[in-house]
Amino acid sequence: MPLVHAVAPGILAADTITKLPPDASGQVVVSGSHGGRYPGYLAAKAGLRAVILNDAGIGKDAAGIGALAYLDALGIAAAAVSHESCRIGDTEDMIARGRISVSNDAAAQAGVRPQMACLEAAVLLTGAPHIRATDAPPVGEGRSEIGDGALRRIILVDSAAMAAPADAGAIVVTGSHGGLVGGDPAMALRTDAFAAVFNDAGIGIEEAGIGRLAALERRGVAAFTVAAASARIGEARSSFKDGVISRVNAAAARLGAVPGLRARDVLLAWAKG
């Protein structure tokens, strides 16, 4: 199944909101991405009529649904499905099983309610006003590096999509959810990193929020997730500074990563070799 495809008239499914086509303007998009502020910005920038995202466990400072308030201020309808109802990163599952957990005022005015089926909500949202937010406040994704001559670089990227081939051998700390985009193991990480860190997005149904860990284990990459309640999803720096390890793969466990430890302490030890 393509990353973006039509579901019904006026409705597109996109496993990640970072890959929207130019003709998405005016559409309702059902996306497997987390509901943080940056996905909200991408929805506004693309000129969407409305968007449905995953609530990612809501998490620290309600970062998992930050898009809803951001878009409500622009008059754009937005809602999130519960991470306990469907797999994050998987729009086919969202459409099949997803249930709305929260909506903004603009979506509520279109009739969207908690516990409503995802597709039913998406159909209602095709009747929401199409507001082109030309003045949407920018929300940039960050990329930075922590290094003081340590053996390994620590790369902070707010989205795993920002990882680059040049990051091979580094420790890549992301703000992204730990689910597999579209269920595809090849999408787990786009570089052969020494190690990788993700937000567990509340872990959720069928432990979808940690799906990348097993995929990276098969590639020999040490990986762990930080608890959504401990770090703001979408912010790599929060993963690094605030994150508490929730789950680890075997490669990370062999290097001393244990649930309950502070991510920062483990990562700095790994950087020193």
ZALUM-411687 format. One record per residue (C-alpha): residue number from 1; x, y, z; residue in one letter. Coordinates in steps of 0.02 Angstrom, whole numbers, plus 50000, padded with zeros to 5 digits. Example, Ala and Ser with C-alpha at 12.3 -4.5 7.8 and 13.67 -1.06 7.14 Angstrom:
REM ZALUM-411687
<site><resi>1</resi><east>50615</east><north>49775</north><up>50390</up><resn>A</resn></site>
<site><resi>2</resi><east>50684</east><north>49947</north><up>50357</up><resn>S</resn></site>
REM end
This chain:
REM ZALUM-411687
<site><resi>1</resi><east>50000</east><north>50000</north><up>50000</up><resn>M</resn></site>
<site><resi>2</resi><east>50072</east><north>50173</north><up>49955</up><resn>P</resn></site>
<site><resi>3</resi><east>50117</east><north>50288</north><up>50099</up><resn>L</resn></site>
<site><resi>4</resi><east>49977</east><north>50405</north><up>50041</up><resn>V</resn></site>
<site><resi>5</resi><east>49816</east><north>50344</north><up>49960</up><resn>H</resn></site>
<site><resi>6</resi><east>49633</east><north>50392</north><up>49942</up><resn>A</resn></site>
<site><resi>7</resi><east>49511</east><north>50313</north><up>50064</up><resn>V</resn></site>
<site><resi>8</resi><east>49349</east><north>50397</north><up>50010</up><resn>A</resn></site>
<site><resi>9</resi><east>49302</east><north>50558</north><up>49920</up><resn>P</resn></site>
<site><resi>10</resi><east>49393</east><north>50700</north><up>50007</up><resn>G</resn></site>
<site><resi>11</resi><east>49490</east><north>50584</north><up>50124</up><resn>I</resn></site>
<site><resi>12</resi><east>49672</east><north>50532</north><up>50110</up><resn>L</resn></site>
<site><resi>13</resi><east>49768</east><north>50409</north><up>50218</up><resn>A</resn></site>
<site><resi>14</resi><east>49952</east><north>50449</north><up>50253</up><resn>A</resn></site>
<site><resi>15</resi><east>50057</east><north>50338</north><up>50366</up><resn>D</resn></site>
<site><resi>16</resi><east>50167</east><north>50489</north><up>50398</up><resn>T</resn></site>
<site><resi>17</resi><east>50113</east><north>50670</north><up>50380</up><resn>I</resn></site>
<site><resi>18</resi><east>50289</east><north>50716</north><up>50323</up><resn>T</resn></site>
<site><resi>19</resi><east>50248</east><north>50641</north><up>50151</up><resn>K</resn></site>
<site><resi>20</resi><east>50095</east><north>50733</north><up>50086</up><resn>L</resn></site>
<site><resi>21</resi><east>50067</east><north>50763</north><up>49900</up><resn>P</resn></site>
<site><resi>22</resi><east>50033</east><north>50938</north><up>49832</up><resn>P</resn></site>
<site><resi>23</resi><east>49851</east><north>50893</north><up>49797</up><resn>D</resn></site>
<site><resi>24</resi><east>49818</east><north>50860</north><up>49982</up><resn>A</resn></site>
<site><resi>25</resi><east>49755</east><north>51039</north><up>50000</up><resn>S</resn></site>
<site><resi>26</resi><east>49571</east><north>51040</north><up>50045</up><resn>G</resn></site>
<site><resi>27</resi><east>49572</east><north>50857</north><up>50095</up><resn>Q</resn></site>
<site><resi>28</resi><east>49543</east><north>50772</north><up>50261</up><resn>V</resn></site>
<site><resi>29</resi><east>49700</east><north>50673</north><up>50304</up><resn>V</resn></site>
<site><resi>30</resi><east>49702</east><north>50523</north><up>50419</up><resn>V</resn></site>
<site><resi>31</resi><east>49884</east><north>50504</north><up>50471</up><resn>S</resn></site>
<site><resi>32</resi><east>49976</east><north>50380</north><up>50580</up><resn>G</resn></site>
<site><resi>33</resi><east>50092</east><north>50517</north><up>50642</up><resn>S</resn></site>
<site><resi>34</resi><east>50088</east><north>50575</north><up>50823</up><resn>H</resn></site>
<site><resi>35</resi><east>49980</east><north>50725</north><up>50861</up><resn>G</resn></site>
<site><resi>36</resi><east>50119</east><north>50844</north><up>50913</up><resn>G</resn></site>
<site><resi>37</resi><east>50136</east><north>51025</north><up>50861</up><resn>R</resn></site>
<site><resi>38</resi><east>50248</east><north>50995</north><up>50712</up><resn>Y</resn></site>
<site><resi>39</resi><east>50125</east><north>50877</north><up>50625</up><resn>P</resn></site>
<site><resi>40</resi><east>49995</east><north>51012</north><up>50658</up><resn>G</resn></site>
<site><resi>41</resi><east>50105</east><north>51139</north><up>50571</up><resn>Y</resn></site>
<site><resi>42</resi><east>50128</east><north>51022</north><up>50422</up><resn>L</resn></site>
<site><resi>43</resi><east>49939</east><north>51000</north><up>50412</up><resn>A</resn></site>
<site><resi>44</resi><east>49914</east><north>51189</north><up>50407</up><resn>A</resn></site>
<site><resi>45</resi><east>50056</east><north>51214</north><up>50284</up><resn>K</resn></site>
<site><resi>46</resi><east>49981</east><north>51084</north><up>50167</up><resn>A</resn></site>
<site><resi>47</resi><east>49814</east><north>51174</north><up>50171</up><resn>G</resn></site>
<site><resi>48</resi><east>49719</east><north>51025</north><up>50239</up><resn>L</resn></site>
<site><resi>49</resi><east>49534</east><north>51042</north><up>50277</up><resn>R</resn></site>
<site><resi>50</resi><east>49558</east><north>50934</north><up>50432</up><resn>A</resn></site>
<site><resi>51</resi><east>49672</east><north>50802</north><up>50504</up><resn>V</resn></site>
<site><resi>52</resi><east>49660</east><north>50651</north><up>50617</up><resn>I</resn></site>
<site><resi>53</resi><east>49821</east><north>50596</north><up>50705</up><resn>L</resn></site>
<site><resi>54</resi><east>49870</east><north>50473</north><up>50842</up><resn>N</resn></site>
<site><resi>55</resi><east>49866</east><north>50538</north><up>51021</up><resn>D</resn></site>
<site><resi>56</resi><east>50032</east><north>50449</north><up>51058</up><resn>A</resn></site>
<site><resi>57</resi><east>49982</east><north>50418</north><up>51238</up><resn>G</resn></site>
<site><resi>58</resi><east>49957</east><north>50606</north><up>51259</up><resn>I</resn></site>
<site><resi>59</resi><east>50110</east><north>50605</north><up>51371</up><resn>G</resn></site>
<site><resi>60</resi><east>50217</east><north>50738</north><up>51452</up><resn>K</resn></site>
<site><resi>61</resi><east>50141</east><north>50913</north><up>51440</up><resn>D</resn></site>
<site><resi>62</resi><east>50006</east><north>50837</north><up>51327</up><resn>A</resn></site>
<site><resi>63</resi><east>50135</east><north>50844</north><up>51186</up><resn>A</resn></site>
<site><resi>64</resi><east>50051</east><north>50698</north><up>51096</up><resn>G</resn></site>
<site><resi>65</resi><east>49902</east><north>50807</north><up>51053</up><resn>I</resn></site>
<site><resi>66</resi><east>49988</east><north>50976</north><up>51036</up><resn>G</resn></site>
<site><resi>67</resi><east>49927</east><north>50989</north><up>50856</up><resn>A</resn></site>
<site><resi>68</resi><east>49746</east><north>51006</north><up>50911</up><resn>L</resn></site>
<site><resi>69</resi><east>49766</east><north>51171</north><up>51003</up><resn>A</resn></site>
<site><resi>70</resi><east>49888</east><north>51236</north><up>50872</up><resn>Y</resn></site>
<site><resi>71</resi><east>49762</east><north>51204</north><up>50732</up><resn>L</resn></site>
<site><resi>72</resi><east>49612</east><north>51261</north><up>50834</up><resn>D</resn></site>
<site><resi>73</resi><east>49693</east><north>51433</north><up>50848</up><resn>A</resn></site>
<site><resi>74</resi><east>49690</east><north>51437</north><up>50658</up><resn>L</resn></site>
<site><resi>75</resi><east>49512</east><north>51373</north><up>50646</up><resn>G</resn></site>
<site><resi>76</resi><east>49566</east><north>51207</north><up>50571</up><resn>I</resn></site>
<site><resi>77</resi><east>49480</east><north>51048</north><up>50630</up><resn>A</resn></site>
<site><resi>78</resi><east>49589</east><north>50914</north><up>50707</up><resn>A</resn></site>
<site><resi>79</resi><east>49562</east><north>50756</north><up>50810</up><resn>A</resn></site>
<site><resi>80</resi><east>49665</east><north>50612</north><up>50876</up><resn>A</resn></site>
<site><resi>81</resi><east>49631</east><north>50427</north><up>50892</up><resn>V</resn></site>
<site><resi>82</resi><east>49676</east><north>50333</north><up>51050</up><resn>S</resn></site>
<site><resi>83</resi><east>49843</east><north>50243</north><up>51047</up><resn>H</resn></site>
<site><resi>84</resi><east>49750</east><north>50102</north><up>51135</up><resn>E</resn></site>
<site><resi>85</resi><east>49629</east><north>50080</north><up>50990</up><resn>S</resn></site>
<site><resi>86</resi><east>49747</east><north>50060</north><up>50841</up><resn>C</resn></site>
<site><resi>87</resi><east>49930</east><north>50048</north><up>50795</up><resn>R</resn></site>
<site><resi>88</resi><east>50025</east><north>50212</north><up>50782</up><resn>I</resn></site>
<site><resi>89</resi><east>50102</east><north>50237</north><up>50610</up><resn>G</resn></site>
<site><resi>90</resi><east>49974</east><north>50123</north><up>50527</up><resn>D</resn></site>
<site><resi>91</resi><east>49829</east><north>50211</north><up>50441</up><resn>T</resn></site>
<site><resi>92</resi><east>49750</east><north>50049</north><up>50382</up><resn>E</resn></site>
<site><resi>93</resi><east>49731</east><north>50000</north><up>50564</up><resn>D</resn></site>
<site><resi>94</resi><east>49672</east><north>50176</north><up>50610</up><resn>M</resn></site>
<site><resi>95</resi><east>49532</east><north>50162</north><up>50484</up><resn>I</resn></site>
<site><resi>96</resi><east>49488</east><north>49985</north><up>50535</up><resn>A</resn></site>
<site><resi>97</resi><east>49493</east><north>50003</north><up>50725</up><resn>R</resn></site>
<site><resi>98</resi><east>49536</east><north>50181</north><up>50774</up><resn>G</resn></site>
<site><resi>99</resi><east>49425</east><north>50272</north><up>50898</up><resn>R</resn></site>
<site><resi>100</resi><east>49431</east><north>50459</north><up>50931</up><resn>I</resn></site>
<site><resi>101</resi><east>49503</east><north>50505</north><up>51100</up><resn>S</resn></site>
<site><resi>102</resi><east>49503</east><north>50695</north><up>51087</up><resn>V</resn></site>
<site><resi>103</resi><east>49457</east><north>50830</north><up>50961</up><resn>S</resn></site>
<site><resi>104</resi><east>49479</east><north>51018</north><up>50953</up><resn>N</resn></site>
<site><resi>105</resi><east>49333</east><north>51139</north><up>50952</up><resn>D</resn></site>
<site><resi>106</resi><east>49332</east><north>51154</north><up>50762</up><resn>A</resn></site>
<site><resi>107</resi><east>49316</east><north>50965</north><up>50744</up><resn>A</resn></site>
<site><resi>108</resi><east>49184</east><north>50956</north><up>50880</up><resn>A</resn></site>
<site><resi>109</resi><east>49081</east><north>51084</north><up>50785</up><resn>Q</resn></site>
<site><resi>110</resi><east>49085</east><north>50965</north><up>50637</up><resn>A</resn></site>
<site><resi>111</resi><east>49012</east><north>50829</north><up>50748</up><resn>G</resn></site>
<site><resi>112</resi><east>49167</east><north>50733</north><up>50800</up><resn>V</resn></site>
<site><resi>113</resi><east>49149</east><north>50653</north><up>50972</up><resn>R</resn></site>
<site><resi>114</resi><east>49255</east><north>50541</north><up>51085</up><resn>P</resn></site>
<site><resi>115</resi><east>49240</east><north>50354</north><up>51049</up><resn>Q</resn></site>
<site><resi>116</resi><east>49181</east><north>50389</north><up>50871</up><resn>M</resn></site>
<site><resi>117</resi><east>49255</east><north>50274</north><up>50738</up><resn>A</resn></site>
<site><resi>118</resi><east>49400</east><north>50355</north><up>50645</up><resn>C</resn></site>
<site><resi>119</resi><east>49323</east><north>50339</north><up>50472</up><resn>L</resn></site>
<site><resi>120</resi><east>49155</east><north>50405</north><up>50532</up><resn>E</resn></site>
<site><resi>121</resi><east>49245</east><north>50557</north><up>50603</up><resn>A</resn></site>
<site><resi>122</resi><east>49342</east><north>50582</north><up>50442</up><resn>A</resn></site>
<site><resi>123</resi><east>49181</east><north>50582</north><up>50340</up><resn>V</resn></site>
<site><resi>124</resi><east>49106</east><north>50713</north><up>50455</up><resn>L</resn></site>
<site><resi>125</resi><east>49262</east><north>50819</north><up>50437</up><resn>L</resn></site>
<site><resi>126</resi><east>49240</east><north>50830</north><up>50249</up><resn>T</resn></site>
<site><resi>127</resi><east>49103</east><north>50954</north><up>50293</up><resn>G</resn></site>
<site><resi>128</resi><east>49217</east><north>51063</north><up>50400</up><resn>A</resn></site>
<site><resi>129</resi><east>49263</east><north>51235</north><up>50331</up><resn>P</resn></site>
<site><resi>130</resi><east>49420</east><north>51237</north><up>50224</up><resn>H</resn></site>
<site><resi>131</resi><east>49529</east><north>51370</north><up>50303</up><resn>I</resn></site>
<site><resi>132</resi><east>49693</east><north>51414</north><up>50217</up><resn>R</resn></site>
<site><resi>133</resi><east>49807</east><north>51468</north><up>50358</up><resn>A</resn></site>
<site><resi>134</resi><east>49932</east><north>51576</north><up>50266</up><resn>T</resn></site>
<site><resi>135</resi><east>49992</east><north>51647</north><up>50431</up><resn>D</resn></site>
<site><resi>136</resi><east>50019</east><north>51482</north><up>50522</up><resn>A</resn></site>
<site><resi>137</resi><east>50153</east><north>51508</north><up>50656</up><resn>P</resn></site>
<site><resi>138</resi><east>50307</east><north>51409</north><up>50602</up><resn>P</resn></site>
<site><resi>139</resi><east>50356</east><north>51259</north><up>50705</up><resn>V</resn></site>
<site><resi>140</resi><east>50528</east><north>51201</north><up>50650</up><resn>G</resn></site>
<site><resi>141</resi><east>50602</east><north>51031</north><up>50677</up><resn>E</resn></site>
<site><resi>142</resi><east>50772</east><north>51037</north><up>50758</up><resn>G</resn></site>
<site><resi>143</resi><east>50935</east><north>50950</north><up>50725</up><resn>R</resn></site>
<site><resi>144</resi><east>51086</east><north>50971</north><up>50837</up><resn>S</resn></site>
<site><resi>145</resi><east>51235</east><north>50876</north><up>50901</up><resn>E</resn></site>
<site><resi>146</resi><east>51307</east><north>50842</north><up>51072</up><resn>I</resn></site>
<site><resi>147</resi><east>51493</east><north>50813</north><up>51070</up><resn>G</resn></site>
<site><resi>148</resi><east>51650</east><north>50862</north><up>51163</up><resn>D</resn></site>
<site><resi>149</resi><east>51776</east><north>50749</north><up>51080</up><resn>G</resn></site>
<site><resi>150</resi><east>51686</east><north>50593</north><up>51139</up><resn>A</resn></site>
<site><resi>151</resi><east>51709</east><north>50432</north><up>51045</up><resn>L</resn></site>
<site><resi>152</resi><east>51535</east><north>50436</north><up>50969</up><resn>R</resn></site>
<site><resi>153</resi><east>51428</east><north>50582</north><up>50914</up><resn>R</resn></site>
<site><resi>154</resi><east>51255</east><north>50604</north><up>50988</up><resn>I</resn></site>
<site><resi>155</resi><east>51138</east><north>50672</north><up>50854</up><resn>I</resn></site>
<site><resi>156</resi><east>50973</east><north>50750</north><up>50910</up><resn>L</resn></site>
<site><resi>157</resi><east>50837</east><north>50750</north><up>50777</up><resn>V</resn></site>
<site><resi>158</resi><east>50657</east><north>50795</north><up>50816</up><resn>D</resn></site>
<site><resi>159</resi><east>50600</east><north>50676</north><up>50679</up><resn>S</resn></site>
<site><resi>160</resi><east>50678</east><north>50511</north><up>50629</up><resn>A</resn></site>
<site><resi>161</resi><east>50650</east><north>50569</north><up>50449</up><resn>A</resn></site>
<site><resi>162</resi><east>50795</east><north>50690</north><up>50478</up><resn>M</resn></site>
<site><resi>163</resi><east>50922</east><north>50552</north><up>50507</up><resn>A</resn></site>
<site><resi>164</resi><east>51049</east><north>50551</north><up>50365</up><resn>A</resn></site>
<site><resi>165</resi><east>51172</east><north>50424</north><up>50294</up><resn>P</resn></site>
<site><resi>166</resi><east>51312</east><north>50532</north><up>50367</up><resn>A</resn></site>
<site><resi>167</resi><east>51245</east><north>50487</north><up>50541</up><resn>D</resn></site>
<site><resi>168</resi><east>51305</east><north>50307</north><up>50521</up><resn>A</resn></site>
<site><resi>169</resi><east>51396</east><north>50251</north><up>50677</up><resn>G</resn></site>
<site><resi>170</resi><east>51322</east><north>50390</north><up>50784</up><resn>A</resn></site>
<site><resi>171</resi><east>51195</east><north>50384</north><up>50924</up><resn>I</resn></site>
<site><resi>172</resi><east>51034</east><north>50453</north><up>50849</up><resn>V</resn></site>
<site><resi>173</resi><east>50910</east><north>50522</north><up>50975</up><resn>V</resn></site>
<site><resi>174</resi><east>50741</east><north>50562</north><up>50899</up><resn>T</resn></site>
<site><resi>175</resi><east>50578</east><north>50640</north><up>50954</up><resn>G</resn></site>
<site><resi>176</resi><east>50483</east><north>50519</north><up>50843</up><resn>S</resn></site>
<site><resi>177</resi><east>50369</east><north>50380</north><up>50901</up><resn>H</resn></site>
<site><resi>178</resi><east>50443</east><north>50206</north><up>50909</up><resn>G</resn></site>
<site><resi>179</resi><east>50313</east><north>50127</north><up>50796</up><resn>G</resn></site>
<site><resi>180</resi><east>50347</east><north>50060</north><up>50622</up><resn>L</resn></site>
<site><resi>181</resi><east>50283</east><north>50178</north><up>50487</up><resn>V</resn></site>
<site><resi>182</resi><east>50161</east><north>50076</north><up>50383</up><resn>G</resn></site>
<site><resi>183</resi><east>50223</east><north>49922</north><up>50473</up><resn>G</resn></site>
<site><resi>184</resi><east>50380</east><north>49926</north><up>50365</up><resn>D</resn></site>
<site><resi>185</resi><east>50542</east><north>49872</north><up>50453</up><resn>P</resn></site>
<site><resi>186</resi><east>50643</east><north>49965</north><up>50321</up><resn>A</resn></site>
<site><resi>187</resi><east>50571</east><north>50128</north><up>50389</up><resn>M</resn></site>
<site><resi>188</resi><east>50638</east><north>50097</north><up>50565</up><resn>A</resn></site>
<site><resi>189</resi><east>50788</east><north>50212</north><up>50537</up><resn>L</resn></site>
<site><resi>190</resi><east>50867</east><north>50280</north><up>50380</up><resn>R</resn></site>
<site><resi>191</resi><east>51047</east><north>50260</north><up>50434</up><resn>T</resn></site>
<site><resi>192</resi><east>51158</east><north>50125</north><up>50507</up><resn>D</resn></site>
<site><resi>193</resi><east>51174</east><north>50207</north><up>50677</up><resn>A</resn></site>
<site><resi>194</resi><east>51266</east><north>50136</north><up>50826</up><resn>F</resn></site>
<site><resi>195</resi><east>51109</east><north>50165</north><up>50929</up><resn>A</resn></site>
<site><resi>196</resi><east>50939</east><north>50248</north><up>50917</up><resn>A</resn></site>
<site><resi>197</resi><east>50811</east><north>50319</north><up>51037</up><resn>V</resn></site>
<site><resi>198</resi><east>50624</east><north>50348</north><up>51013</up><resn>F</resn></site>
<site><resi>199</resi><east>50471</east><north>50399</north><up>51114</up><resn>N</resn></site>
<site><resi>200</resi><east>50362</east><north>50249</north><up>51158</up><resn>D</resn></site>
<site><resi>201</resi><east>50201</east><north>50347</north><up>51120</up><resn>A</resn></site>
<site><resi>202</resi><east>50118</east><north>50264</north><up>51269</up><resn>G</resn></site>
<site><resi>203</resi><east>50165</east><north>50093</north><up>51195</up><resn>I</resn></site>
<site><resi>204</resi><east>49983</east><north>50065</north><up>51152</up><resn>G</resn></site>
<site><resi>205</resi><east>49887</east><north>49924</north><up>51073</up><resn>I</resn></site>
<site><resi>206</resi><east>49990</east><north>49772</north><up>51024</up><resn>E</resn></site>
<site><resi>207</resi><east>50142</east><north>49868</north><up>51089</up><resn>E</resn></site>
<site><resi>208</resi><east>50146</east><north>49961</north><up>50923</up><resn>A</resn></site>
<site><resi>209</resi><east>50238</east><north>50109</north><up>51000</up><resn>G</resn></site>
<site><resi>210</resi><east>50397</east><north>50007</north><up>51018</up><resn>I</resn></site>
<site><resi>211</resi><east>50392</east><north>49917</north><up>50849</up><resn>G</resn></site>
<site><resi>212</resi><east>50556</east><north>49992</north><up>50788</up><resn>R</resn></site>
<site><resi>213</resi><east>50655</east><north>49907</north><up>50926</up><resn>L</resn></site>
<site><resi>214</resi><east>50640</east><north>49731</north><up>50857</up><resn>A</resn></site>
<site><resi>215</resi><east>50670</east><north>49791</north><up>50679</up><resn>A</resn></site>
<site><resi>216</resi><east>50830</east><north>49878</north><up>50732</up><resn>L</resn></site>
<site><resi>217</resi><east>50885</east><north>49728</north><up>50834</up><resn>E</resn></site>
<site><resi>218</resi><east>50886</east><north>49628</north><up>50673</up><resn>R</resn></site>
<site><resi>219</resi><east>51003</east><north>49759</north><up>50600</up><resn>R</resn></site>
<site><resi>220</resi><east>51118</east><north>49754</north><up>50750</up><resn>G</resn></site>
<site><resi>221</resi><east>51070</east><north>49928</north><up>50809</up><resn>V</resn></site>
<site><resi>222</resi><east>51051</east><north>49957</north><up>50996</up><resn>A</resn></site>
<site><resi>223</resi><east>50885</east><north>50045</north><up>51025</up><resn>A</resn></site>
<site><resi>224</resi><east>50771</east><north>50096</north><up>51166</up><resn>F</resn></site>
<site><resi>225</resi><east>50616</east><north>50200</north><up>51196</up><resn>T</resn></site>
<site><resi>226</resi><east>50584</east><north>50332</north><up>51326</up><resn>V</resn></site>
<site><resi>227</resi><east>50416</east><north>50339</north><up>51414</up><resn>A</resn></site>
<site><resi>228</resi><east>50292</east><north>50462</north><up>51337</up><resn>A</resn></site>
<site><resi>229</resi><east>50252</east><north>50522</north><up>51513</up><resn>A</resn></site>
<site><resi>230</resi><east>50435</east><north>50569</north><up>51541</up><resn>S</resn></site>
<site><resi>231</resi><east>50480</east><north>50661</north><up>51379</up><resn>A</resn></site>
<site><resi>232</resi><east>50386</east><north>50770</north><up>51255</up><resn>R</resn></site>
<site><resi>233</resi><east>50357</east><north>50676</north><up>51094</up><resn>I</resn></site>
<site><resi>234</resi><east>50423</east><north>50769</north><up>50943</up><resn>G</resn></site>
<site><resi>235</resi><east>50568</east><north>50844</north><up>51042</up><resn>E</resn></site>
<site><resi>236</resi><east>50733</east><north>50752</north><up>51034</up><resn>A</resn></site>
<site><resi>237</resi><east>50809</east><north>50864</north><up>51167</up><resn>R</resn></site>
<site><resi>238</resi><east>50672</east><north>50813</north><up>51288</up><resn>S</resn></site>
<site><resi>239</resi><east>50704</east><north>50629</north><up>51245</up><resn>S</resn></site>
<site><resi>240</resi><east>50886</east><north>50657</north><up>51292</up><resn>F</resn></site>
<site><resi>241</resi><east>50867</east><north>50770</north><up>51445</up><resn>K</resn></site>
<site><resi>242</resi><east>50703</east><north>50712</north><up>51521</up><resn>D</resn></site>
<site><resi>243</resi><east>50677</east><north>50537</north><up>51454</up><resn>G</resn></site>
<site><resi>244</resi><east>50665</east><north>50384</north><up>51564</up><resn>V</resn></site>
<site><resi>245</resi><east>50695</east><north>50219</north><up>51474</up><resn>I</resn></site>
<site><resi>246</resi><east>50538</east><north>50115</north><up>51454</up><resn>S</resn></site>
<site><resi>247</resi><east>50588</east><north>49972</north><up>51337</up><resn>R</resn></site>
<site><resi>248</resi><east>50753</east><north>49910</north><up>51263</up><resn>V</resn></site>
<site><resi>249</resi><east>50803</east><north>49788</north><up>51128</up><resn>N</resn></site>
<site><resi>250</resi><east>50929</east><north>49651</north><up>51162</up><resn>A</resn></site>
<site><resi>251</resi><east>51073</east><north>49748</north><up>51084</up><resn>A</resn></site>
<site><resi>252</resi><east>51040</east><north>49895</north><up>51200</up><resn>A</resn></site>
<site><resi>253</resi><east>51021</east><north>49780</north><up>51350</up><resn>A</resn></site>
<site><resi>254</resi><east>51193</east><north>49705</north><up>51316</up><resn>R</resn></site>
<site><resi>255</resi><east>51262</east><north>49882</north><up>51326</up><resn>L</resn></site>
<site><resi>256</resi><east>51183</east><north>49914</north><up>51495</up><resn>G</resn></site>
<site><resi>257</resi><east>51018</east><north>49998</north><up>51451</up><resn>A</resn></site>
<site><resi>258</resi><east>50884</east><north>49953</north><up>51577</up><resn>V</resn></site>
<site><resi>259</resi><east>50705</east><north>50015</north><up>51593</up><resn>P</resn></site>
<site><resi>260</resi><east>50695</east><north>50147</north><up>51730</up><resn>G</resn></site>
<site><resi>261</resi><east>50865</east><north>50223</north><up>51698</up><resn>L</resn></site>
<site><resi>262</resi><east>50883</east><north>50402</north><up>51636</up><resn>R</resn></site>
<site><resi>263</resi><east>50914</east><north>50406</north><up>51449</up><resn>A</resn></site>
<site><resi>264</resi><east>51044</east><north>50544</north><up>51467</up><resn>R</resn></site>
<site><resi>265</resi><east>51154</east><north>50443</north><up>51584</up><resn>D</resn></site>
<site><resi>266</resi><east>51153</east><north>50289</north><up>51471</up><resn>V</resn></site>
<site><resi>267</resi><east>51184</east><north>50390</north><up>51312</up><resn>L</resn></site>
<site><resi>268</resi><east>51330</east><north>50487</north><up>51382</up><resn>L</resn></site>
<site><resi>269</resi><east>51409</east><north>50323</north><up>51439</up><resn>A</resn></site>
<site><resi>270</resi><east>51386</east><north>50251</north><up>51265</up><resn>W</resn></site>
<site><resi>271</resi><east>51462</east><north>50407</north><up>51187</up><resn>A</resn></site>
<site><resi>272</resi><east>51620</east><north>50383</north><up>51291</up><resn>K</resn></site>
<site><resi>273</resi><east>51636</east><north>50204</north><up>51233</up><resn>G</resn></site>
REM end
